[in-house]
Amino acid sequence: MRIAITGSTGLIGTALVRSLRADGHDVVRLVRREPAAADEVRWDPRRQEVDTAGLAGCGAVVHLAGAGVGDHRWTAAYKQELYDSRVLGTRTLASALAAMDTPPGVFVCGSAIGYYGDTGDRRTDENAPAGRGFLPELCVAWEDAAQPAQDAGIRTVFARTGLVVARSGGAWGRLFPVFRLGLGGRLGDGSQYWSFISLEDHIRALRHLIDTGTLTGPVNLTAPEPVTNREVTAVMGRFLNRPTLFTVPAPVLRVALGEFAGDVLGSQRIIPQRLLDSGFTFHRPRIIEAVRAA
């Protein structure tokens, strides 16, 4: 299949491109500069431009581009950057695909379990409503921006991603160095649930979304058994053979992270029900297996 990907240089995009090409798929990478290689196609979300001629023949488009949620303190300016990079980018791409003479059969659009907000210890699947706060509102607008593709009859799937356990990149890429130095520990009281997924299973799940014609709408990309921050801390310490004596009190996190601290301390016990119901099997369903792989 010919498959186009935005965000191809990020943690997930790089791994997905590698996986698809290893199996012989033709991958097109959408870039926001002048193309410098035969596999690159230009798009400009801010100008709402996409070179759809370069997407001709694509059976699938995977949209992963967006500014990192935890990369900067949530100032008003950066919250606007988060919004624009996701909502404007998604609307631009969805509208362009809808206008093609022969659009792709499937549009896999990145989203996040931040959609649900703080779910406490309640097991939450795709039937749950959106939560309250900046991240849930962002995710709702993000997914709504794909409406032009849906209206055009393109099968549209929202990959609501959890915390990806990877050696570098993403939240876990920042945790590993801290724990290796023996400085790792609980965040707050450690009772909040973290819904994780190994990088390997995340890539396999994205490919499952592309290949499974019955899947549309939201699909949670998380391992089947979320764990608490306290459990994550114990596994990291045990696996890396380092002490986990330090804790970061909630007030300190709020000073350091500002508004984003509420989401770090929040609990999300998210279940990938639709993924499981569609026949997907996890290679690394437990946190110890995901950490060992990373």
ZADO-1210 file (C-alpha; in nm, 4 decimals, padded with zeros to 6 digits):
<atoms>
<atom x="00.0000" y="00.0000" z="00.0000" code="MET" pos="1"/>
<atom x="00.1010" y="00.3625" z="-00.0526" code="ARG" pos="2"/>
<atom x="00.0697" y="00.5395" z="00.2833" code="ILE" pos="3"/>
<atom x="00.1209" y="00.9078" z="00.3700" code="ALA" pos="4"/>
<atom x="00.2315" y="01.0173" z="00.7179" code="ILE" pos="5"/>
<atom x="00.2571" y="01.3542" z="00.8918" code="THR" pos="6"/>
<atom x="00.4860" y="01.3860" z="01.1932" code="GLY" pos="7"/>
<atom x="00.7191" y="01.1285" z="01.0402" code="SER" pos="8"/>
<atom x="01.0264" y="01.2543" z="01.2291" code="THR" pos="9"/>
<atom x="00.8743" y="01.2172" z="01.5761" code="GLY" pos="10"/>
<atom x="00.9003" y="00.9172" z="01.8082" code="LEU" pos="11"/>
<atom x="00.5917" y="00.7409" z="01.6707" code="ILE" pos="12"/>
<atom x="00.6289" y="00.8569" z="01.3117" code="GLY" pos="13"/>
<atom x="00.9888" y="00.7396" z="01.2805" code="THR" pos="14"/>
<atom x="00.9024" y="00.3945" z="01.4143" code="ALA" pos="15"/>
<atom x="00.5918" y="00.3668" z="01.1955" code="LEU" pos="16"/>
<atom x="00.7805" y="00.4609" z="00.8775" code="VAL" pos="17"/>
<atom x="01.0477" y="00.2011" z="00.9592" code="ARG" pos="18"/>
<atom x="00.7879" y="-00.0696" z="01.0258" code="SER" pos="19"/>
<atom x="00.5870" y="-00.0032" z="00.7093" code="LEU" pos="20"/>
<atom x="00.8907" y="00.0110" z="00.4838" code="ARG" pos="21"/>
<atom x="01.0298" y="-00.3095" z="00.6320" code="ALA" pos="22"/>
<atom x="00.7145" y="-00.4818" z="00.5038" code="ASP" pos="23"/>
<atom x="00.7415" y="-00.3308" z="00.1571" code="GLY" pos="24"/>
<atom x="00.4893" y="-00.0458" z="00.1811" code="HIS" pos="25"/>
<atom x="00.5489" y="00.2778" z="-00.0107" code="ASP" pos="26"/>
<atom x="00.5638" y="00.5590" z="00.2465" code="VAL" pos="27"/>
<atom x="00.5149" y="00.9269" z="00.1635" code="VAL" pos="28"/>
<atom x="00.6215" y="01.1789" z="00.4299" code="ARG" pos="29"/>
<atom x="00.4434" y="01.5131" z="00.4505" code="LEU" pos="30"/>
<atom x="00.6872" y="01.7928" z="00.5411" code="VAL" pos="31"/>
<atom x="00.6410" y="02.1651" z="00.6106" code="ARG" pos="32"/>
<atom x="00.9387" y="02.2748" z="00.3990" code="ARG" pos="33"/>
<atom x="01.0422" y="02.2331" z="00.0403" code="GLU" pos="34"/>
<atom x="01.0721" y="01.8595" z="-00.0330" code="PRO" pos="35"/>
<atom x="01.4318" y="01.7389" z="-00.0369" code="ALA" pos="36"/>
<atom x="01.3716" y="01.3736" z="-00.1247" code="ALA" pos="37"/>
<atom x="01.1538" y="01.1728" z="-00.3607" code="ALA" pos="38"/>
<atom x="00.9392" y="01.0417" z="-00.0727" code="ASP" pos="39"/>
<atom x="00.8491" y="01.3894" z="00.0575" code="GLU" pos="40"/>
<atom x="00.5357" y="01.5951" z="-00.0118" code="VAL" pos="41"/>
<atom x="00.4893" y="01.9517" z="00.1083" code="ARG" pos="42"/>
<atom x="00.2060" y="02.0752" z="00.3239" code="TRP" pos="43"/>
<atom x="00.1578" y="02.4005" z="00.5169" code="ASP" pos="44"/>
<atom x="-00.1109" y="02.3810" z="00.7879" code="PRO" pos="45"/>
<atom x="-00.0961" y="02.7529" z="00.8665" code="ARG" pos="46"/>
<atom x="-00.1617" y="02.8433" z="00.5047" code="ARG" pos="47"/>
<atom x="-00.4039" y="02.5535" z="00.4743" code="GLN" pos="48"/>
<atom x="-00.2147" y="02.4094" z="00.1781" code="GLU" pos="49"/>
<atom x="-00.1485" y="02.0454" z="00.0868" code="VAL" pos="50"/>
<atom x="00.0170" y="01.9184" z="-00.2304" code="ASP" pos="51"/>
<atom x="-00.2482" y="01.6557" z="-00.2938" code="THR" pos="52"/>
<atom x="-00.0894" y="01.5616" z="-00.6262" code="ALA" pos="53"/>
<atom x="00.1846" y="01.3965" z="-00.4229" code="GLY" pos="54"/>
<atom x="-00.0764" y="01.1942" z="-00.2349" code="LEU" pos="55"/>
<atom x="-00.2263" y="01.0374" z="-00.5457" code="ALA" pos="56"/>
<atom x="-00.2592" y="00.6624" z="-00.5060" code="GLY" pos="57"/>
<atom x="-00.2401" y="00.6664" z="-00.1254" code="CYS" pos="58"/>
<atom x="-00.4649" y="00.4090" z="00.0350" code="GLY" pos="59"/>
<atom x="-00.4148" y="00.5508" z="00.3844" code="ALA" pos="60"/>
<atom x="-00.3067" y="00.8718" z="00.5547" code="VAL" pos="61"/>
<atom x="-00.1776" y="00.8706" z="00.9145" code="VAL" pos="62"/>
<atom x="-00.1778" y="01.2118" z="01.0803" code="HIS" pos="63"/>
<atom x="00.0625" y="01.2332" z="01.3780" code="LEU" pos="64"/>
<atom x="00.1873" y="01.5933" z="01.3626" code="ALA" pos="65"/>
<atom x="00.1438" y="01.8281" z="01.6591" code="GLY" pos="66"/>
<atom x="00.3395" y="02.0278" z="01.9158" code="ALA" pos="67"/>
<atom x="00.4395" y="01.8325" z="02.2284" code="GLY" pos="68"/>
<atom x="00.1953" y="01.8727" z="02.5173" code="VAL" pos="69"/>
<atom x="00.4667" y="01.8552" z="02.7822" code="GLY" pos="70"/>
<atom x="00.7429" y="02.0339" z="02.5924" code="ASP" pos="71"/>
<atom x="00.6816" y="02.3776" z="02.7437" code="HIS" pos="72"/>
<atom x="00.5001" y="02.5452" z="03.0284" code="ARG" pos="73"/>
<atom x="00.1389" y="02.6131" z="02.9352" code="TRP" pos="74"/>
<atom x="00.1470" y="02.9852" z="02.8723" code="THR" pos="75"/>
<atom x="-00.1405" y="03.1362" z="02.6760" code="ALA" pos="76"/>
<atom x="00.0851" y="03.1483" z="02.3706" code="ALA" pos="77"/>
<atom x="00.1881" y="02.7828" z="02.3968" code="TYR" pos="78"/>
<atom x="-00.1691" y="02.6658" z="02.4538" code="LYS" pos="79"/>
<atom x="-00.2563" y="02.8432" z="02.1300" code="GLN" pos="80"/>
<atom x="00.0356" y="02.6645" z="01.9611" code="GLU" pos="81"/>
<atom x="-00.0942" y="02.3289" z="02.0859" code="LEU" pos="82"/>
<atom x="-00.4397" y="02.4113" z="01.9554" code="TYR" pos="83"/>
<atom x="-00.3275" y="02.5398" z="01.6156" code="ASP" pos="84"/>
<atom x="-00.0818" y="02.2572" z="01.5521" code="SER" pos="85"/>
<atom x="-00.3530" y="01.9975" z="01.6055" code="ARG" pos="86"/>
<atom x="-00.6829" y="02.1547" z="01.5092" code="VAL" pos="87"/>
<atom x="-00.5673" y="02.3665" z="01.2154" code="LEU" pos="88"/>
<atom x="-00.3419" y="02.0890" z="01.0884" code="GLY" pos="89"/>
<atom x="-00.6171" y="01.8272" z="01.1072" code="THR" pos="90"/>
<atom x="-00.8765" y="02.0498" z="00.9414" code="ARG" pos="91"/>
<atom x="-00.6339" y="02.1399" z="00.6617" code="THR" pos="92"/>
<atom x="-00.5449" y="01.7783" z="00.5902" code="LEU" pos="93"/>
<atom x="-00.9002" y="01.6450" z="00.6211" code="ALA" pos="94"/>
<atom x="-01.0341" y="01.9116" z="00.3849" code="SER" pos="95"/>
<atom x="-00.7598" y="01.8428" z="00.1312" code="ALA" pos="96"/>
<atom x="-00.8232" y="01.4674" z="00.1363" code="LEU" pos="97"/>
<atom x="-01.1977" y="01.5215" z="00.1003" code="ALA" pos="98"/>
<atom x="-01.1415" y="01.7307" z="-00.2121" code="ALA" pos="99"/>
<atom x="-00.9299" y="01.4684" z="-00.3915" code="MET" pos="100"/>
<atom x="-01.0797" y="01.2957" z="-00.6954" code="ASP" pos="101"/>
<atom x="-00.9773" y="00.9618" z="-00.5452" code="THR" pos="102"/>
<atom x="-00.9321" y="01.0095" z="-00.1696" code="PRO" pos="103"/>
<atom x="-00.7583" y="00.7521" z="00.0505" code="PRO" pos="104"/>
<atom x="-00.9687" y="00.4762" z="00.1979" code="GLY" pos="105"/>
<atom x="-00.8710" y="00.5486" z="00.5580" code="VAL" pos="106"/>
<atom x="-00.7603" y="00.8506" z="00.7589" code="PHE" pos="107"/>
<atom x="-00.5970" y="00.7603" z="01.0929" code="VAL" pos="108"/>
<atom x="-00.5899" y="01.0768" z="01.2974" code="CYS" pos="109"/>
<atom x="-00.3827" y="01.1080" z="01.6124" code="GLY" pos="110"/>
<atom x="-00.5657" y="01.1956" z="01.9330" code="SER" pos="111"/>
<atom x="-00.5035" y="01.1321" z="02.3021" code="ALA" pos="112"/>
<atom x="-00.6585" y="00.9810" z="02.6122" code="ILE" pos="113"/>
<atom x="-00.6465" y="01.3350" z="02.7470" code="GLY" pos="114"/>
<atom x="-00.9956" y="01.3422" z="02.5899" code="TYR" pos="115"/>
<atom x="-01.1378" y="01.1785" z="02.9046" code="TYR" pos="116"/>
<atom x="-00.9802" y="01.4097" z="03.1621" code="GLY" pos="117"/>
<atom x="-00.9286" y="01.2753" z="03.5146" code="ASP" pos="118"/>
<atom x="-01.1140" y="00.9430" z="03.5436" code="THR" pos="119"/>
<atom x="-00.9932" y="00.8522" z="03.8937" code="GLY" pos="120"/>
<atom x="-00.9883" y="00.4746" z="03.9460" code="ASP" pos="121"/>
<atom x="-01.2854" y="00.4172" z="03.7119" code="ARG" pos="122"/>
<atom x="-01.2166" y="00.1830" z="03.4204" code="ARG" pos="123"/>
<atom x="-01.2955" y="00.3965" z="03.1164" code="THR" pos="124"/>
<atom x="-01.3449" y="00.2903" z="02.7548" code="ASP" pos="125"/>
<atom x="-01.4349" y="00.4691" z="02.4315" code="GLU" pos="126"/>
<atom x="-01.7998" y="00.5125" z="02.5310" code="ASN" pos="127"/>
<atom x="-01.7107" y="00.7642" z="02.8027" code="ALA" pos="128"/>
<atom x="-01.7816" y="01.1343" z="02.7420" code="PRO" pos="129"/>
<atom x="-01.5144" y="01.4013" z="02.7223" code="ALA" pos="130"/>
<atom x="-01.3778" y="01.5358" z="03.0486" code="GLY" pos="131"/>
<atom x="-01.3316" y="01.8959" z="03.1538" code="ARG" pos="132"/>
<atom x="-01.0274" y="02.1179" z="03.1193" code="GLY" pos="133"/>
<atom x="-00.7851" y="02.2306" z="02.8519" code="PHE" pos="134"/>
<atom x="-00.6710" y="01.8877" z="02.7294" code="LEU" pos="135"/>
<atom x="-01.0212" y="01.7382" z="02.6922" code="PRO" pos="136"/>
<atom x="-01.1383" y="02.0507" z="02.5108" code="GLU" pos="137"/>
<atom x="-00.8328" y="02.0359" z="02.2860" code="LEU" pos="138"/>
<atom x="-00.8948" y="01.6686" z="02.2020" code="CYS" pos="139"/>
<atom x="-01.2622" y="01.7336" z="02.1220" code="VAL" pos="140"/>
<atom x="-01.1712" y="02.0174" z="01.8832" code="ALA" pos="141"/>
<atom x="-00.8892" y="01.8057" z="01.7382" code="TRP" pos="142"/>
<atom x="-01.1214" y="01.5197" z="01.6502" code="GLU" pos="143"/>
<atom x="-01.4007" y="01.7506" z="01.5307" code="ASP" pos="144"/>
<atom x="-01.1557" y="01.9035" z="01.2825" code="ALA" pos="145"/>
<atom x="-01.1508" y="01.5739" z="01.0886" code="ALA" pos="146"/>
<atom x="-01.5208" y="01.6129" z="00.9961" code="GLN" pos="147"/>
<atom x="-01.4550" y="01.7008" z="00.6288" code="PRO" pos="148"/>
<atom x="-01.2907" y="01.3600" z="00.5783" code="ALA" pos="149"/>
<atom x="-01.5816" y="01.1831" z="00.7459" code="GLN" pos="150"/>
<atom x="-01.8347" y="01.3771" z="00.5380" code="ASP" pos="151"/>
<atom x="-01.6489" y="01.2659" z="00.2242" code="ALA" pos="152"/>
<atom x="-01.6951" y="00.9017" z="00.3206" code="GLY" pos="153"/>
<atom x="-01.3331" y="00.8405" z="00.4229" code="ILE" pos="154"/>
<atom x="-01.3096" y="00.5867" z="00.7046" code="ARG" pos="155"/>
<atom x="-01.1743" y="00.7993" z="00.9877" code="THR" pos="156"/>
<atom x="-01.0202" y="00.6549" z="01.3051" code="VAL" pos="157"/>
<atom x="-00.9045" y="00.8530" z="01.6069" code="PHE" pos="158"/>
<atom x="-00.6027" y="00.6928" z="01.7749" code="ALA" pos="159"/>
<atom x="-00.6431" y="00.8062" z="02.1364" code="ARG" pos="160"/>
<atom x="-00.2897" y="00.7422" z="02.2568" code="THR" pos="161"/>
<atom x="-00.1716" y="00.6868" z="02.6131" code="GLY" pos="162"/>
<atom x="00.1815" y="00.7138" z="02.7553" code="LEU" pos="163"/>
<atom x="00.4181" y="00.5427" z="02.5114" code="VAL" pos="164"/>
<atom x="00.6967" y="00.3506" z="02.6848" code="VAL" pos="165"/>
<atom x="01.0071" y="00.4139" z="02.4745" code="ALA" pos="166"/>
<atom x="01.3785" y="00.4489" z="02.5396" code="ARG" pos="167"/>
<atom x="01.3918" y="00.8021" z="02.4024" code="SER" pos="168"/>
<atom x="01.1262" y="01.0552" z="02.3175" code="GLY" pos="169"/>
<atom x="00.7940" y="01.1185" z="02.4841" code="GLY" pos="170"/>
<atom x="00.7319" y="01.1156" z="02.8577" code="ALA" pos="171"/>
<atom x="00.9218" y="00.7916" z="02.9198" code="TRP" pos="172"/>
<atom x="01.2278" y="00.9213" z="02.7409" code="GLY" pos="173"/>
<atom x="01.2534" y="01.1799" z="03.0184" code="ARG" pos="174"/>
<atom x="01.1924" y="00.9297" z="03.2974" code="LEU" pos="175"/>
<atom x="01.4711" y="00.6852" z="03.2139" code="PHE" pos="176"/>
<atom x="01.7664" y="00.9232" z="03.2716" code="PRO" pos="177"/>
<atom x="01.6193" y="01.0403" z="03.6028" code="VAL" pos="178"/>
<atom x="01.5735" y="00.6848" z="03.7298" code="PHE" pos="179"/>
<atom x="01.9183" y="00.5771" z="03.6069" code="ARG" pos="180"/>
<atom x="02.0658" y="00.8489" z="03.8278" code="LEU" pos="181"/>
<atom x="01.8766" y="00.7118" z="04.1274" code="GLY" pos="182"/>
<atom x="01.6595" y="01.0232" z="04.1426" code="LEU" pos="183"/>
<atom x="01.3313" y="00.8624" z="04.0375" code="GLY" pos="184"/>
<atom x="01.0290" y="00.8501" z="04.2613" code="GLY" pos="185"/>
<atom x="00.6559" y="00.8952" z="04.2919" code="ARG" pos="186"/>
<atom x="00.4788" y="01.2015" z="04.1568" code="LEU" pos="187"/>
<atom x="00.2422" y="01.3275" z="04.4245" code="GLY" pos="188"/>
<atom x="00.1054" y="01.0376" z="04.6281" code="ASP" pos="189"/>
<atom x="00.1524" y="00.7958" z="04.3371" code="GLY" pos="190"/>
<atom x="-00.2057" y="00.6709" z="04.3405" code="SER" pos="191"/>
<atom x="-00.2937" y="00.8120" z="03.9989" code="GLN" pos="192"/>
<atom x="-00.3344" y="00.5617" z="03.7156" code="TYR" pos="193"/>
<atom x="-00.1038" y="00.5790" z="03.4141" code="TRP" pos="194"/>
<atom x="-00.2389" y="00.4240" z="03.0951" code="SER" pos="195"/>
<atom x="00.0709" y="00.3125" z="02.9062" code="PHE" pos="196"/>
<atom x="00.1513" y="00.1246" z="02.5870" code="ILE" pos="197"/>
<atom x="00.4828" y="-00.0114" z="02.4614" code="SER" pos="198"/>
<atom x="00.6227" y="00.1493" z="02.1474" code="LEU" pos="199"/>
<atom x="00.6096" y="-00.1855" z="01.9693" code="GLU" pos="200"/>
<atom x="00.2407" y="-00.2378" z="02.0475" code="ASP" pos="201"/>
<atom x="00.1595" y="00.1223" z="01.9580" code="HIS" pos="202"/>
<atom x="00.3032" y="00.0792" z="01.6086" code="ILE" pos="203"/>
<atom x="00.1293" y="-00.2551" z="01.5696" code="ARG" pos="204"/>
<atom x="-00.1971" y="-00.0959" z="01.6821" code="ALA" pos="205"/>
<atom x="-00.1670" y="00.1892" z="01.4310" code="LEU" pos="206"/>
<atom x="-00.1161" y="-00.0642" z="01.1538" code="ARG" pos="207"/>
<atom x="-00.4157" y="-00.2582" z="01.2856" code="HIS" pos="208"/>
<atom x="-00.6267" y="00.0585" z="01.2534" code="LEU" pos="209"/>
<atom x="-00.5138" y="00.0962" z="00.8922" code="ILE" pos="210"/>
<atom x="-00.5891" y="-00.2655" z="00.8044" code="ASP" pos="211"/>
<atom x="-00.9154" y="-00.3240" z="00.9943" code="THR" pos="212"/>
<atom x="-01.1976" y="-00.1923" z="00.7785" code="GLY" pos="213"/>
<atom x="-01.4605" y="-00.2214" z="01.0515" code="THR" pos="214"/>
<atom x="-01.2895" y="00.0272" z="01.2841" code="LEU" pos="215"/>
<atom x="-01.4065" y="00.3880" z="01.2760" code="THR" pos="216"/>
<atom x="-01.4217" y="00.6655" z="01.5339" code="GLY" pos="217"/>
<atom x="-01.2248" y="00.6622" z="01.8609" code="PRO" pos="218"/>
<atom x="-00.9960" y="00.3735" z="01.9546" code="VAL" pos="219"/>
<atom x="-00.7894" y="00.3810" z="02.2744" code="ASN" pos="220"/>
<atom x="-00.4244" y="00.2884" z="02.2190" code="LEU" pos="221"/>
<atom x="-00.3290" y="00.1773" z="02.5689" code="THR" pos="222"/>
<atom x="-00.2299" y="-00.1528" z="02.7285" code="ALA" pos="223"/>
<atom x="-00.5226" y="-00.3503" z="02.8748" code="PRO" pos="224"/>
<atom x="-00.4182" y="-00.3065" z="03.2398" code="GLU" pos="225"/>
<atom x="-00.3232" y="00.0480" z="03.3454" code="PRO" pos="226"/>
<atom x="-00.1014" y="00.0803" z="03.6533" code="VAL" pos="227"/>
<atom x="-00.0561" y="00.3449" z="03.9192" code="THR" pos="228"/>
<atom x="00.2354" y="00.5857" z="03.9270" code="ASN" pos="229"/>
<atom x="00.3464" y="00.4064" z="04.2436" code="ARG" pos="230"/>
<atom x="00.3630" y="00.0760" z="04.0508" code="GLU" pos="231"/>
<atom x="00.5499" y="00.2388" z="03.7633" code="VAL" pos="232"/>
<atom x="00.8035" y="00.3775" z="04.0102" code="THR" pos="233"/>
<atom x="00.8579" y="00.0351" z="04.1661" code="ALA" pos="234"/>
<atom x="00.9032" y="-00.1363" z="03.8285" code="VAL" pos="235"/>
<atom x="01.1453" y="00.1277" z="03.7025" code="MET" pos="236"/>
<atom x="01.3534" y="00.1096" z="04.0188" code="GLY" pos="237"/>
<atom x="01.3594" y="-00.2693" z="04.0244" code="ARG" pos="238"/>
<atom x="01.4391" y="-00.3095" z="03.6559" code="PHE" pos="239"/>
<atom x="01.7129" y="-00.0431" z="03.6533" code="LEU" pos="240"/>
<atom x="01.8405" y="-00.1532" z="03.9952" code="ASN" pos="241"/>
<atom x="01.8181" y="00.1967" z="04.1394" code="ARG" pos="242"/>
<atom x="01.6613" y="00.3348" z="04.4585" code="PRO" pos="243"/>
<atom x="01.3294" y="00.5191" z="04.4310" code="THR" pos="244"/>
<atom x="01.3417" y="00.7162" z="04.7531" code="LEU" pos="245"/>
<atom x="01.2586" y="01.0551" z="04.6101" code="PHE" pos="246"/>
<atom x="00.9068" y="01.1886" z="04.5733" code="THR" pos="247"/>
<atom x="00.7896" y="01.5058" z="04.4061" code="VAL" pos="248"/>
<atom x="00.5147" y="01.6604" z="04.6206" code="PRO" pos="249"/>
<atom x="00.2087" y="01.7912" z="04.4407" code="ALA" pos="250"/>
<atom x="00.2731" y="02.1570" z="04.5391" code="PRO" pos="251"/>
<atom x="00.6238" y="02.1401" z="04.3904" code="VAL" pos="252"/>
<atom x="00.4871" y="01.9975" z="04.0649" code="LEU" pos="253"/>
<atom x="00.2338" y="02.2784" z="04.0463" code="ARG" pos="254"/>
<atom x="00.5077" y="02.5380" z="04.0865" code="VAL" pos="255"/>
<atom x="00.7312" y="02.3658" z="03.8297" code="ALA" pos="256"/>
<atom x="00.4712" y="02.2782" z="03.5681" code="LEU" pos="257"/>
<atom x="00.1922" y="02.5262" z="03.6217" code="GLY" pos="258"/>
<atom x="-00.1451" y="02.4214" z="03.4799" code="GLU" pos="259"/>
<atom x="-00.0008" y="02.1040" z="03.3241" code="PHE" pos="260"/>
<atom x="00.0641" y="01.9674" z="03.6768" code="ALA" pos="261"/>
<atom x="-00.3057" y="01.8962" z="03.7102" code="GLY" pos="262"/>
<atom x="-00.2853" y="01.6489" z="03.4241" code="ASP" pos="263"/>
<atom x="00.0380" y="01.4914" z="03.5540" code="VAL" pos="264"/>
<atom x="-00.1259" y="01.4334" z="03.8931" code="LEU" pos="265"/>
<atom x="-00.4580" y="01.3318" z="03.7386" code="GLY" pos="266"/>
<atom x="-00.5585" y="00.9681" z="03.7049" code="SER" pos="267"/>
<atom x="-00.6566" y="00.7943" z="03.3811" code="GLN" pos="268"/>
<atom x="-00.7527" y="00.4294" z="03.3939" code="ARG" pos="269"/>
<atom x="-00.8221" y="00.3841" z="03.0234" code="ILE" pos="270"/>
<atom x="-00.9164" y="00.0505" z="02.8661" code="ILE" pos="271"/>
<atom x="-00.8614" y="-00.0298" z="02.4936" code="PRO" pos="272"/>
<atom x="-01.1975" y="-00.2009" z="02.4578" code="GLN" pos="273"/>
<atom x="-01.2512" y="-00.1427" z="02.0866" code="ARG" pos="274"/>
<atom x="-00.8977" y="-00.2539" z="02.0061" code="LEU" pos="275"/>
<atom x="-00.9467" y="-00.5772" z="02.1996" code="LEU" pos="276"/>
<atom x="-01.2921" y="-00.6377" z="02.0503" code="ASP" pos="277"/>
<atom x="-01.1449" y="-00.6052" z="01.6994" code="SER" pos="278"/>
<atom x="-00.9063" y="-00.8947" z="01.7628" code="GLY" pos="279"/>
<atom x="-00.5866" y="-00.7073" z="01.8431" code="PHE" pos="280"/>
<atom x="-00.3439" y="-00.8893" z="02.0739" code="THR" pos="281"/>
<atom x="-00.0721" y="-00.7158" z="02.2739" code="PHE" pos="282"/>
<atom x="00.2853" y="-00.8415" z="02.2649" code="HIS" pos="283"/>
<atom x="00.3777" y="-00.6508" z="02.5817" code="ARG" pos="284"/>
<atom x="00.0607" y="-00.6005" z="02.7889" code="PRO" pos="285"/>
<atom x="00.2329" y="-00.5592" z="03.1300" code="ARG" pos="286"/>
<atom x="00.4341" y="-00.2626" z="03.2448" code="ILE" pos="287"/>
<atom x="00.7418" y="-00.4730" z="03.3257" code="ILE" pos="288"/>
<atom x="00.7419" y="-00.6090" z="02.9688" code="GLU" pos="289"/>
<atom x="00.7062" y="-00.2615" z="02.8201" code="ALA" pos="290"/>
<atom x="00.9866" y="-00.1216" z="03.0352" code="VAL" pos="291"/>
<atom x="01.2136" y="-00.4172" z="02.9588" code="ARG" pos="292"/>
<atom x="01.1566" y="-00.3710" z="02.5839" code="ALA" pos="293"/>
<atom x="01.2383" y="00.0000" z="02.6100" code="ALA" pos="294"/>
</atoms>
